Amino acid sequence: MEAAKVEGLSDGVFSVAMTLLIYQVEIPEFAEGKTNAELLQDLGKLWPYYISLFTSFFTILIKK
């Protein structure tokens, strides 16, 4: 029974950690008159951030 409590607690901790990772995601500002191509270019500039986000997310997922 004790192992189930520890497992439930660790699941909760991992869930909170993954949620906090998602809250840090920022979408570039889509100003009036900006084209979809410009938005895509702005998102492309953030690729290192998204790679680190996915790496962290999957590392937490694997540890679980």
CHARMM-style PDB file with segment names, atoms N, HN, CA, C and O in Angstrom:
ATOM      1  N   MET     1       0.827  -1.190   0.000  1.00  0.00      PROA
ATOM      2  CA  MET     1       0.000   0.000   0.000  1.00  0.00      PROA
ATOM      3  C   MET     1       0.873   1.255   0.000  1.00  0.00      PROA
ATOM      4  O   MET     1       0.542   2.237  -0.665  1.00  0.00      PROA
ATOM      5  N   GLU     2       1.986   1.230   0.742  1.00  0.00      PROA
ATOM      6  HN  GLU     2       2.254   0.433   1.282  1.00  0.00      PROA
ATOM      7  CA  GLU     2       2.872   2.393   0.814  1.00  0.00      PROA
ATOM      8  C   GLU     2       3.482   2.715  -0.547  1.00  0.00      PROA
ATOM      9  O   GLU     2       3.635   3.887  -0.893  1.00  0.00      PROA
ATOM     10  N   ALA     3       3.830   1.695  -1.319  1.00  0.00      PROA
ATOM     11  HN  ALA     3       3.705   0.743  -1.039  1.00  0.00      PROA
ATOM     12  CA  ALA     3       4.421   1.917  -2.641  1.00  0.00      PROA
ATOM     13  C   ALA     3       3.434   2.636  -3.553  1.00  0.00      PROA
ATOM     14  O   ALA     3       3.842   3.464  -4.367  1.00  0.00      PROA
ATOM     15  N   ALA     4       2.154   2.337  -3.431  1.00  0.00      PROA
ATOM     16  HN  ALA     4       1.822   1.664  -2.769  1.00  0.00      PROA
ATOM     17  CA  ALA     4       1.136   2.983  -4.261  1.00  0.00      PROA
ATOM     18  C   ALA     4       1.046   4.472  -3.939  1.00  0.00      PROA
ATOM     19  O   ALA     4       0.831   5.288  -4.835  1.00  0.00      PROA
ATOM     20  N   LYS     5       1.209   4.830  -2.667  1.00  0.00      PROA
ATOM     21  HN  LYS     5       1.384   4.167  -1.939  1.00  0.00      PROA
ATOM     22  CA  LYS     5       1.169   6.240  -2.268  1.00  0.00      PROA
ATOM     23  C   LYS     5       2.372   6.999  -2.843  1.00  0.00      PROA
ATOM     24  O   LYS     5       2.225   8.116  -3.340  1.00  0.00      PROA
ATOM     25  N   VAL     6       3.540   6.399  -2.774  1.00  0.00      PROA
ATOM     26  HN  VAL     6       3.659   5.492  -2.371  1.00  0.00      PROA
ATOM     27  CA  VAL     6       4.743   7.031  -3.308  1.00  0.00      PROA
ATOM     28  C   VAL     6       4.632   7.168  -4.822  1.00  0.00      PROA
ATOM     29  O   VAL     6       5.020   8.189  -5.390  1.00  0.00      PROA
ATOM     30  N   GLU     7       4.108   6.150  -5.463  1.00  0.00      PROA
ATOM     31  HN  GLU     7       3.792   5.320  -5.002  1.00  0.00      PROA
ATOM     32  CA  GLU     7       3.934   6.204  -6.918  1.00  0.00      PROA
ATOM     33  C   GLU     7       2.931   7.295  -7.305  1.00  0.00      PROA
ATOM     34  O   GLU     7       3.143   8.014  -8.281  1.00  0.00      PROA
ATOM     35  N   GLY     8       1.859   7.415  -6.555  1.00  0.00      PROA
ATOM     36  HN  GLY     8       1.687   6.830  -5.762  1.00  0.00      PROA
ATOM     37  CA  GLY     8       0.876   8.465  -6.827  1.00  0.00      PROA
ATOM     38  C   GLY     8       1.461   9.854  -6.632  1.00  0.00      PROA
ATOM     39  O   GLY     8       1.179  10.767  -7.408  1.00  0.00      PROA
ATOM     40  N   LEU     9       2.274  10.014  -5.599  1.00  0.00      PROA
ATOM     41  HN  LEU     9       2.503   9.272  -4.969  1.00  0.00      PROA
ATOM     42  CA  LEU     9       2.916  11.300  -5.347  1.00  0.00      PROA
ATOM     43  C   LEU     9       3.897  11.645  -6.459  1.00  0.00      PROA
ATOM     44  O   LEU     9       3.936  12.785  -6.922  1.00  0.00      PROA
ATOM     45  N   SER    10       4.686  10.671  -6.887  1.00  0.00      PROA
ATOM     46  HN  SER    10       4.655   9.745  -6.511  1.00  0.00      PROA
ATOM     47  CA  SER    10       5.648  10.949  -7.956  1.00  0.00      PROA
ATOM     48  C   SER    10       4.934  11.258  -9.271  1.00  0.00      PROA
ATOM     49  O   SER    10       5.399  12.104 -10.034  1.00  0.00      PROA
ATOM     50  N   ASP    11       3.821  10.592  -9.547  1.00  0.00      PROA
ATOM     51  HN  ASP    11       3.443   9.905  -8.927  1.00  0.00      PROA
ATOM     52  CA  ASP    11       3.033  10.919 -10.741  1.00  0.00      PROA
ATOM     53  C   ASP    11       2.551  12.362 -10.691  1.00  0.00      PROA
ATOM     54  O   ASP    11       2.580  13.064 -11.701  1.00  0.00      PROA
ATOM     55  N   GLY    12       2.110  12.801  -9.526  1.00  0.00      PROA
ATOM     56  HN  GLY    12       2.087  12.231  -8.705  1.00  0.00      PROA
ATOM     57  CA  GLY    12       1.660  14.184  -9.363  1.00  0.00      PROA
ATOM     58  C   GLY    12       2.788  15.180  -9.570  1.00  0.00      PROA
ATOM     59  O   GLY    12       2.592  16.218 -10.202  1.00  0.00      PROA
ATOM     60  N   VAL    13       3.957  14.877  -9.049  1.00  0.00      PROA
ATOM     61  HN  VAL    13       4.117  14.034  -8.536  1.00  0.00      PROA
ATOM     62  CA  VAL    13       5.110  15.765  -9.201  1.00  0.00      PROA
ATOM     63  C   VAL    13       5.507  15.876 -10.673  1.00  0.00      PROA
ATOM     64  O   VAL    13       5.784  16.972 -11.160  1.00  0.00      PROA
ATOM     65  N   PHE    14       5.536  14.748 -11.381  1.00  0.00      PROA
ATOM     66  HN  PHE    14       5.312  13.858 -10.985  1.00  0.00      PROA
ATOM     67  CA  PHE    14       5.869  14.780 -12.804  1.00  0.00      PROA
ATOM     68  C   PHE    14       4.817  15.548 -13.602  1.00  0.00      PROA
ATOM     69  O   PHE    14       5.154  16.272 -14.538  1.00  0.00      PROA
ATOM     70  N   SER    15       3.560  15.395 -13.238  1.00  0.00      PROA
ATOM     71  HN  SER    15       3.286  14.807 -12.477  1.00  0.00      PROA
ATOM     72  CA  SER    15       2.492  16.121 -13.940  1.00  0.00      PROA
ATOM     73  C   SER    15       2.638  17.623 -13.756  1.00  0.00      PROA
ATOM     74  O   SER    15       2.467  18.385 -14.708  1.00  0.00      PROA
ATOM     75  N   VAL    16       2.948  18.050 -12.555  1.00  0.00      PROA
ATOM     76  HN  VAL    16       3.086  17.431 -11.781  1.00  0.00      PROA
ATOM     77  CA  VAL    16       3.143  19.484 -12.297  1.00  0.00      PROA
ATOM     78  C   VAL    16       4.356  19.993 -13.071  1.00  0.00      PROA
ATOM     79  O   VAL    16       4.312  21.087 -13.633  1.00  0.00      PROA
ATOM     80  N   ALA    17       5.424  19.225 -13.107  1.00  0.00      PROA
ATOM     81  HN  ALA    17       5.460  18.337 -12.650  1.00  0.00      PROA
ATOM     82  CA  ALA    17       6.627  19.648 -13.836  1.00  0.00      PROA
ATOM     83  C   ALA    17       6.331  19.809 -15.324  1.00  0.00      PROA
ATOM     84  O   ALA    17       6.788  20.773 -15.939  1.00  0.00      PROA
ATOM     85  N   MET    18       5.581  18.889 -15.908  1.00  0.00      PROA
ATOM     86  HN  MET    18       5.210  18.106 -15.409  1.00  0.00      PROA
ATOM     87  CA  MET    18       5.259  19.003 -17.336  1.00  0.00      PROA
ATOM     88  C   MET    18       4.330  20.179 -17.597  1.00  0.00      PROA
ATOM     89  O   MET    18       4.449  20.848 -18.624  1.00  0.00      PROA
ATOM     90  N   THR    19       3.409  20.436 -16.681  1.00  0.00      PROA
ATOM     91  HN  THR    19       3.312  19.893 -15.847  1.00  0.00      PROA
ATOM     92  CA  THR    19       2.508  21.579 -16.830  1.00  0.00      PROA
ATOM     93  C   THR    19       3.283  22.885 -16.775  1.00  0.00      PROA
ATOM     94  O   THR    19       3.008  23.798 -17.553  1.00  0.00      PROA
ATOM     95  N   LEU    20       4.234  22.988 -15.877  1.00  0.00      PROA
ATOM     96  HN  LEU    20       4.457  22.247 -15.245  1.00  0.00      PROA
ATOM     97  CA  LEU    20       5.035  24.209 -15.785  1.00  0.00      PROA
ATOM     98  C   LEU    20       5.871  24.433 -17.042  1.00  0.00      PROA
ATOM     99  O   LEU    20       6.114  25.576 -17.427  1.00  0.00      PROA
ATOM    100  N   LEU    21       6.308  23.361 -17.680  1.00  0.00      PROA
ATOM    101  HN  LEU    21       6.111  22.432 -17.367  1.00  0.00      PROA
ATOM    102  CA  LEU    21       7.043  23.510 -18.938  1.00  0.00      PROA
ATOM    103  C   LEU    21       6.156  24.139 -20.014  1.00  0.00      PROA
ATOM    104  O   LEU    21       6.616  24.989 -20.776  1.00  0.00      PROA
ATOM    105  N   ILE    22       4.909  23.732 -20.078  1.00  0.00      PROA
ATOM    106  HN  ILE    22       4.536  23.042 -19.459  1.00  0.00      PROA
ATOM    107  CA  ILE    22       3.995  24.237 -21.103  1.00  0.00      PROA
ATOM    108  C   ILE    22       3.643  25.697 -20.845  1.00  0.00      PROA
ATOM    109  O   ILE    22       3.465  26.460 -21.795  1.00  0.00      PROA
ATOM    110  N   TYR    23       3.540  26.100 -19.594  1.00  0.00      PROA
ATOM    111  HN  TYR    23       3.685  25.481 -18.822  1.00  0.00      PROA
ATOM    112  CA  TYR    23       3.199  27.494 -19.277  1.00  0.00      PROA
ATOM    113  C   TYR    23       4.272  28.473 -19.759  1.00  0.00      PROA
ATOM    114  O   TYR    23       3.984  29.656 -19.942  1.00  0.00      PROA
ATOM    115  N   GLN    24       5.469  28.010 -19.962  1.00  0.00      PROA
ATOM    116  HN  GLN    24       5.702  27.050 -19.814  1.00  0.00      PROA
ATOM    117  CA  GLN    24       6.548  28.896 -20.389  1.00  0.00      PROA
ATOM    118  C   GLN    24       6.560  29.130 -21.889  1.00  0.00      PROA
ATOM    119  O   GLN    24       7.330  29.959 -22.374  1.00  0.00      PROA
ATOM    120  N   VAL    25       5.723  28.418 -22.638  1.00  0.00      PROA
ATOM    121  HN  VAL    25       5.098  27.744 -22.244  1.00  0.00      PROA
ATOM    122  CA  VAL    25       5.686  28.574 -24.092  1.00  0.00      PROA
ATOM    123  C   VAL    25       5.082  29.934 -24.430  1.00  0.00      PROA
ATOM    124  O   VAL    25       3.995  30.279 -23.967  1.00  0.00      PROA
ATOM    125  N   GLU    26       5.796  30.685 -25.231  1.00  0.00      PROA
ATOM    126  HN  GLU    26       6.679  30.404 -25.607  1.00  0.00      PROA
ATOM    127  CA  GLU    26       5.310  31.995 -25.658  1.00  0.00      PROA
ATOM    128  C   GLU    26       5.135  31.996 -27.162  1.00  0.00      PROA
ATOM    129  O   GLU    26       5.989  31.513 -27.906  1.00  0.00      PROA
ATOM    130  N   ILE    27       4.012  32.547 -27.596  1.00  0.00      PROA
ATOM    131  HN  ILE    27       3.319  32.939 -26.992  1.00  0.00      PROA
ATOM    132  CA  ILE    27       3.735  32.667 -29.022  1.00  0.00      PROA
ATOM    133  C   ILE    27       4.122  34.075 -29.436  1.00  0.00      PROA
ATOM    134  O   ILE    27       3.759  35.035 -28.757  1.00  0.00      PROA
ATOM    135  N   PRO    28       4.851  34.219 -30.532  1.00  0.00      PROA
ATOM    136  CA  PRO    28       5.230  35.560 -30.982  1.00  0.00      PROA
ATOM    137  C   PRO    28       3.983  36.419 -31.237  1.00  0.00      PROA
ATOM    138  O   PRO    28       2.922  35.913 -31.601  1.00  0.00      PROA
ATOM    139  N   GLU    29       4.143  37.706 -31.039  1.00  0.00      PROA
ATOM    140  HN  GLU    29       5.006  38.117 -30.744  1.00  0.00      PROA
ATOM    141  CA  GLU    29       3.022  38.626 -31.228  1.00  0.00      PROA
ATOM    142  C   GLU    29       2.632  38.663 -32.703  1.00  0.00      PROA
ATOM    143  O   GLU    29       3.481  38.791 -33.585  1.00  0.00      PROA
ATOM    144  N   PHE    30       1.340  38.549 -32.943  1.00  0.00      PROA
ATOM    145  HN  PHE    30       0.651  38.445 -32.226  1.00  0.00      PROA
ATOM    146  CA  PHE    30       0.821  38.591 -34.307  1.00  0.00      PROA
ATOM    147  C   PHE    30       0.162  39.946 -34.509  1.00  0.00      PROA
ATOM    148  O   PHE    30      -1.042  40.106 -34.311  1.00  0.00      PROA
ATOM    149  N   ALA    31       0.970  40.912 -34.904  1.00  0.00      PROA
ATOM    150  HN  ALA    31       1.949  40.782 -35.064  1.00  0.00      PROA
ATOM    151  CA  ALA    31       0.495  42.287 -35.059  1.00  0.00      PROA
ATOM    152  C   ALA    31      -0.359  42.421 -36.312  1.00  0.00      PROA
ATOM    153  O   ALA    31      -0.278  41.613 -37.238  1.00  0.00      PROA
ATOM    154  N   GLU    32      -1.171  43.455 -36.310  1.00  0.00      PROA
ATOM    155  HN  GLU    32      -1.237  44.110 -35.558  1.00  0.00      PROA
ATOM    156  CA  GLU    32      -2.018  43.768 -37.463  1.00  0.00      PROA
ATOM    157  C   GLU    32      -1.144  43.974 -38.696  1.00  0.00      PROA
ATOM    158  O   GLU    32      -0.141  44.686 -38.639  1.00  0.00      PROA
ATOM    159  N   GLY    33      -1.516  43.365 -39.784  1.00  0.00      PROA
ATOM    160  HN  GLY    33      -2.331  42.787 -39.830  1.00  0.00      PROA
ATOM    161  CA  GLY    33      -0.782  43.525 -41.023  1.00  0.00      PROA
ATOM    162  C   GLY    33       0.366  42.548 -41.202  1.00  0.00      PROA
ATOM    163  O   GLY    33       1.025  42.550 -42.242  1.00  0.00      PROA
ATOM    164  N   LYS    34       0.612  41.723 -40.212  1.00  0.00      PROA
ATOM    165  HN  LYS    34       0.077  41.721 -39.367  1.00  0.00      PROA
ATOM    166  CA  LYS    34       1.678  40.736 -40.315  1.00  0.00      PROA
ATOM    167  C   LYS    34       1.158  39.524 -41.083  1.00  0.00      PROA
ATOM    168  O   LYS    34       0.040  39.064 -40.849  1.00  0.00      PROA
ATOM    169  N   THR    35       1.950  39.026 -41.971  1.00  0.00      PROA
ATOM    170  HN  THR    35       2.858  39.399 -42.161  1.00  0.00      PROA
ATOM    171  CA  THR    35       1.520  37.888 -42.782  1.00  0.00      PROA
ATOM    172  C   THR    35       1.795  36.567 -42.057  1.00  0.00      PROA
ATOM    173  O   THR    35       2.556  36.513 -41.091  1.00  0.00      PROA
ATOM    174  N   ASN    36       1.162  35.517 -42.546  1.00  0.00      PROA
ATOM    175  HN  ASN    36       0.543  35.560 -43.331  1.00  0.00      PROA
ATOM    176  CA  ASN    36       1.399  34.192 -41.978  1.00  0.00      PROA
ATOM    177  C   ASN    36       2.849  33.767 -42.162  1.00  0.00      PROA
ATOM    178  O   ASN    36       3.412  33.083 -41.308  1.00  0.00      PROA
ATOM    179  N   ALA    37       3.445  34.166 -43.260  1.00  0.00      PROA
ATOM    180  HN  ALA    37       2.987  34.721 -43.954  1.00  0.00      PROA
ATOM    181  CA  ALA    37       4.850  33.824 -43.509  1.00  0.00      PROA
ATOM    182  C   ALA    37       5.757  34.468 -42.465  1.00  0.00      PROA
ATOM    183  O   ALA    37       6.721  33.854 -42.008  1.00  0.00      PROA
ATOM    184  N   GLU    38       5.443  35.705 -42.091  1.00  0.00      PROA
ATOM    185  HN  GLU    38       4.660  36.203 -42.462  1.00  0.00      PROA
ATOM    186  CA  GLU    38       6.247  36.387 -41.067  1.00  0.00      PROA
ATOM    187  C   GLU    38       6.076  35.723 -39.707  1.00  0.00      PROA
ATOM    188  O   GLU    38       7.039  35.601 -38.950  1.00  0.00      PROA
ATOM    189  N   LEU    39       4.856  35.293 -39.394  1.00  0.00      PROA
ATOM    190  HN  LEU    39       4.074  35.392 -40.009  1.00  0.00      PROA
ATOM    191  CA  LEU    39       4.631  34.579 -38.137  1.00  0.00      PROA
ATOM    192  C   LEU    39       5.399  33.265 -38.130  1.00  0.00      PROA
ATOM    193  O   LEU    39       6.016  32.909 -37.126  1.00  0.00      PROA
ATOM    194  N   LEU    40       5.363  32.552 -39.235  1.00  0.00      PROA
ATOM    195  HN  LEU    40       4.862  32.841 -40.050  1.00  0.00      PROA
ATOM    196  CA  LEU    40       6.100  31.297 -39.338  1.00  0.00      PROA
ATOM    197  C   LEU    40       7.601  31.532 -39.195  1.00  0.00      PROA
ATOM    198  O   LEU    40       8.302  30.727 -38.581  1.00  0.00      PROA
ATOM    199  N   GLN    41       8.088  32.622 -39.753  1.00  0.00      PROA
ATOM    200  HN  GLN    41       7.519  33.276 -40.251  1.00  0.00      PROA
ATOM    201  CA  GLN    41       9.507  32.970 -39.629  1.00  0.00      PROA
ATOM    202  C   GLN    41       9.852  33.275 -38.167  1.00  0.00      PROA
ATOM    203  O   GLN    41      10.906  32.864 -37.681  1.00  0.00      PROA
ATOM    204  N   ASP    42       8.967  33.995 -37.467  1.00  0.00      PROA
ATOM    205  HN  ASP    42       8.111  34.328 -37.862  1.00  0.00      PROA
ATOM    206  CA  ASP    42       9.198  34.287 -36.047  1.00  0.00      PROA
ATOM    207  C   ASP    42       9.203  33.002 -35.217  1.00  0.00      PROA
ATOM    208  O   ASP    42      10.013  32.858 -34.301  1.00  0.00      PROA
ATOM    209  N   LEU    43       8.305  32.073 -35.535  1.00  0.00      PROA
ATOM    210  HN  LEU    43       7.648  32.191 -36.279  1.00  0.00      PROA
ATOM    211  CA  LEU    43       8.282  30.794 -34.828  1.00  0.00      PROA
ATOM    212  C   LEU    43       9.552  29.993 -35.120  1.00  0.00      PROA
ATOM    213  O   LEU    43      10.074  29.303 -34.245  1.00  0.00      PROA
ATOM    214  N   GLY    44      10.037  30.090 -36.347  1.00  0.00      PROA
ATOM    215  HN  GLY    44       9.612  30.650 -37.059  1.00  0.00      PROA
ATOM    216  CA  GLY    44      11.266  29.391 -36.724  1.00  0.00      PROA
ATOM    217  C   GLY    44      12.475  29.874 -35.947  1.00  0.00      PROA
ATOM    218  O   GLY    44      13.406  29.106 -35.704  1.00  0.00      PROA
ATOM    219  N   LYS    45      12.471  31.132 -35.558  1.00  0.00      PROA
ATOM    220  HN  LYS    45      11.715  31.756 -35.755  1.00  0.00      PROA
ATOM    221  CA  LYS    45      13.583  31.678 -34.772  1.00  0.00      PROA
ATOM    222  C   LYS    45      13.624  31.089 -33.368  1.00  0.00      PROA
ATOM    223  O   LYS    45      14.662  31.135 -32.706  1.00  0.00      PROA
ATOM    224  N   LEU    46      12.508  30.538 -32.910  1.00  0.00      PROA
ATOM    225  HN  LEU    46      11.666  30.500 -33.447  1.00  0.00      PROA
ATOM    226  CA  LEU    46      12.429  29.984 -31.561  1.00  0.00      PROA
ATOM    227  C   LEU    46      12.696  28.475 -31.521  1.00  0.00      PROA
ATOM    228  O   LEU    46      12.450  27.836 -30.498  1.00  0.00      PROA
ATOM    229  N   TRP    47      13.192  27.905 -32.611  1.00  0.00      PROA
ATOM    230  HN  TRP    47      13.391  28.424 -33.442  1.00  0.00      PROA
ATOM    231  CA  TRP    47      13.361  26.459 -32.664  1.00  0.00      PROA
ATOM    232  C   TRP    47      14.241  25.896 -31.547  1.00  0.00      PROA
ATOM    233  O   TRP    47      13.947  24.798 -31.074  1.00  0.00      PROA
ATOM    234  N   PRO    48      15.306  26.577 -31.091  1.00  0.00      PROA
ATOM    235  CA  PRO    48      16.089  25.993 -29.988  1.00  0.00      PROA
ATOM    236  C   PRO    48      15.263  25.860 -28.703  1.00  0.00      PROA
ATOM    237  O   PRO    48      15.424  24.901 -27.948  1.00  0.00      PROA
ATOM    238  N   TYR    49      14.392  26.817 -28.469  1.00  0.00      PROA
ATOM    239  HN  TYR    49      14.261  27.596 -29.082  1.00  0.00      PROA
ATOM    240  CA  TYR    49      13.534  26.758 -27.279  1.00  0.00      PROA
ATOM    241  C   TYR    49      12.588  25.562 -27.365  1.00  0.00      PROA
ATOM    242  O   TYR    49      12.403  24.842 -26.383  1.00  0.00      PROA
ATOM    243  N   TYR    50      11.988  25.350 -28.543  1.00  0.00      PROA
ATOM    244  HN  TYR    50      12.138  25.934 -29.340  1.00  0.00      PROA
ATOM    245  CA  TYR    50      11.053  24.244 -28.694  1.00  0.00      PROA
ATOM    246  C   TYR    50      11.763  22.895 -28.605  1.00  0.00      PROA
ATOM    247  O   TYR    50      11.200  21.940 -28.070  1.00  0.00      PROA
ATOM    248  N   ILE    51      12.967  22.802 -29.110  1.00  0.00      PROA
ATOM    249  HN  ILE    51      13.424  23.578 -29.544  1.00  0.00      PROA
ATOM    250  CA  ILE    51      13.740  21.554 -28.990  1.00  0.00      PROA
ATOM    251  C   ILE    51      14.024  21.256 -27.520  1.00  0.00      PROA
ATOM    252  O   ILE    51      13.883  20.115 -27.080  1.00  0.00      PROA
ATOM    253  N   SER    52      14.420  22.270 -26.765  1.00  0.00      PROA
ATOM    254  HN  SER    52      14.534  23.197 -27.123  1.00  0.00      PROA
ATOM    255  CA  SER    52      14.696  22.043 -25.342  1.00  0.00      PROA
ATOM    256  C   SER    52      13.418  21.697 -24.580  1.00  0.00      PROA
ATOM    257  O   SER    52      13.455  20.899 -23.643  1.00  0.00      PROA
ATOM    258  N   LEU    53      12.299  22.283 -24.969  1.00  0.00      PROA
ATOM    259  HN  LEU    53      12.269  22.930 -25.730  1.00  0.00      PROA
ATOM    260  CA  LEU    53      11.022  21.969 -24.336  1.00  0.00      PROA
ATOM    261  C   LEU    53      10.656  20.507 -24.571  1.00  0.00      PROA
ATOM    262  O   LEU    53      10.307  19.794 -23.630  1.00  0.00      PROA
ATOM    263  N   PHE    54      10.735  20.061 -25.816  1.00  0.00      PROA
ATOM    264  HN  PHE    54      11.019  20.640 -26.581  1.00  0.00      PROA
ATOM    265  CA  PHE    54      10.399  18.672 -26.120  1.00  0.00      PROA
ATOM    266  C   PHE    54      11.378  17.703 -25.472  1.00  0.00      PROA
ATOM    267  O   PHE    54      10.973  16.635 -25.014  1.00  0.00      PROA
ATOM    268  N   THR    55      12.652  18.054 -25.425  1.00  0.00      PROA
ATOM    269  HN  THR    55      12.982  18.922 -25.797  1.00  0.00      PROA
ATOM    270  CA  THR    55      13.640  17.202 -24.768  1.00  0.00      PROA
ATOM    271  C   THR    55      13.330  17.062 -23.279  1.00  0.00      PROA
ATOM    272  O   THR    55      13.373  15.960 -22.732  1.00  0.00      PROA
ATOM    273  N   SER    56      13.023  18.169 -22.636  1.00  0.00      PROA
ATOM    274  HN  SER    56      12.988  19.064 -23.080  1.00  0.00      PROA
ATOM    275  CA  SER    56      12.679  18.131 -21.209  1.00  0.00      PROA
ATOM    276  C   SER    56      11.410  17.327 -20.975  1.00  0.00      PROA
ATOM    277  O   SER    56      11.340  16.516 -20.052  1.00  0.00      PROA
ATOM    278  N   PHE    57      10.404  17.558 -21.820  1.00  0.00      PROA
ATOM    279  HN  PHE    57      10.461  18.217 -22.570  1.00  0.00      PROA
ATOM    280  CA  PHE    57       9.139  16.856 -21.671  1.00  0.00      PROA
ATOM    281  C   PHE    57       9.322  15.352 -21.793  1.00  0.00      PROA
ATOM    282  O   PHE    57       8.805  14.597 -20.970  1.00  0.00      PROA
ATOM    283  N   PHE    58      10.054  14.909 -22.813  1.00  0.00      PROA
ATOM    284  HN  PHE    58      10.474  15.523 -23.481  1.00  0.00      PROA
ATOM    285  CA  PHE    58      10.243  13.482 -22.999  1.00  0.00      PROA
ATOM    286  C   PHE    58      11.177  12.862 -21.969  1.00  0.00      PROA
ATOM    287  O   PHE    58      11.055  11.677 -21.657  1.00  0.00      PROA
ATOM    288  N   THR    59      12.108  13.650 -21.440  1.00  0.00      PROA
ATOM    289  HN  THR    59      12.207  14.612 -21.694  1.00  0.00      PROA
ATOM    290  CA  THR    59      12.964  13.153 -20.361  1.00  0.00      PROA
ATOM    291  C   THR    59      12.131  12.878 -19.120  1.00  0.00      PROA
ATOM    292  O   THR    59      12.299  11.850 -18.464  1.00  0.00      PROA
ATOM    293  N   ILE    60      11.235  13.799 -18.802  1.00  0.00      PROA
ATOM    294  HN  ILE    60      11.098  14.635 -19.335  1.00  0.00      PROA
ATOM    295  CA  ILE    60      10.339  13.588 -17.658  1.00  0.00      PROA
ATOM    296  C   ILE    60       9.434  12.395 -17.919  1.00  0.00      PROA
ATOM    297  O   ILE    60       9.186  11.591 -17.021  1.00  0.00      PROA
ATOM    298  N   LEU    61       8.940  12.278 -19.144  1.00  0.00      PROA
ATOM    299  HN  LEU    61       9.142  12.932 -19.874  1.00  0.00      PROA
ATOM    300  CA  LEU    61       8.045  11.186 -19.490  1.00  0.00      PROA
ATOM    301  C   LEU    61       8.741   9.833 -19.372  1.00  0.00      PROA
ATOM    302  O   LEU    61       8.141   8.860 -18.916  1.00  0.00      PROA
ATOM    303  N   ILE    62      10.017   9.773 -19.786  1.00  0.00      PROA
ATOM    304  HN  ILE    62      10.504  10.563 -20.157  1.00  0.00      PROA
ATOM    305  CA  ILE    62      10.767   8.521 -19.707  1.00  0.00      PROA
ATOM    306  C   ILE    62      11.039   8.151 -18.251  1.00  0.00      PROA
ATOM    307  O   ILE    62      10.961   6.981 -17.878  1.00  0.00      PROA
ATOM    308  N   LYS    63      11.357   9.147 -17.434  1.00  0.00      PROA
ATOM    309  HN  LYS    63      11.420  10.098 -17.736  1.00  0.00      PROA
ATOM    310  CA  LYS    63      11.647   8.891 -16.014  1.00  0.00      PROA
ATOM    311  C   LYS    63      10.430   8.328 -15.293  1.00  0.00      PROA
ATOM    312  O   LYS    63      10.560   7.582 -14.323  1.00  0.00      PROA
ATOM    313  N   LYS    64       9.266   8.687 -15.769  1.00  0.00      PROA
ATOM    314  HN  LYS    64       9.161   9.294 -16.557  1.00  0.00      PROA
ATOM    315  CA  LYS    64       8.037   8.255 -15.133  1.00  0.00      PROA
ATOM    316  C   LYS    64       7.868   6.779 -15.379  1.00  0.00      PROA
ATOM    317  OT1 LYS    64       6.887   6.187 -14.930  1.00  0.00      PROA
TER     318      LYS     64
END
